[in-house]
Amino acid sequence: MNDYSPEEQNLAYKFADALNDHKSIQWHLSLVRKYELWSLRKELEEALAVPDNEVRKSRAAIYNSRVKAYGVEKSARD
């Protein structure tokens, strides 16, 4: 985890907290590095908005699926 900046680590932990998914912190770190922050926040909001009775696996699984489908990757210049 040492090659991630403190800002990246902080953001990844915030996403993990919101999704109650600390076991996947390395995955959250990689997402923070790869995708635009506004895009990750949008998909997090969408995942958290799903009613409890519609969550089959977990909100983290919904978030993962949405990021893969709709996430906007950072450009090479970032």
C-alpha positions, 0 to 999 in steps of 0.5 A, spaced: 500 500 500 506 504 500 505 506 493 499 510 494 499 517 496 495 519 503 490 522 499 488 516 495 489 511 501 484 516 505 479 516 499 479 508 498 478 508 506 472 512 505 469 508 499 470 502 503 467 505 509 461 507 505 460 500 503 462 496 509 467 493 505 474 493 508 476 486 506 477 489 499 481 495 501 486 494 495 481 493 490 478 500 492 485 503 492 486 501 485 479 504 483 481 510 486 487 510 482 484 508 475 477 512 475 475 519 476 473 521 483 467 524 480 465 518 477 466 513 483 462 518 487 456 517 482 457 510 482 457 509 490 451 514 490 447 509 485 449 503 489 447 506 496 440 508 493 438 501 491 433 499 496 435 493 501 430 488 499 433 489 492 441 487 494 442 480 492 450 480 494 452 486 497 452 494 495 460 493 494 458 488 488 453 493 485 458 498 486 463 494 482 458 492 477 457 499 476 464 502 476 466 496 471 460 498 466 459 506 467 466 508 470 470 514 467 477 512 467 482 517 468 486 520 462 493 519 461 495 526 463 492 525 470 
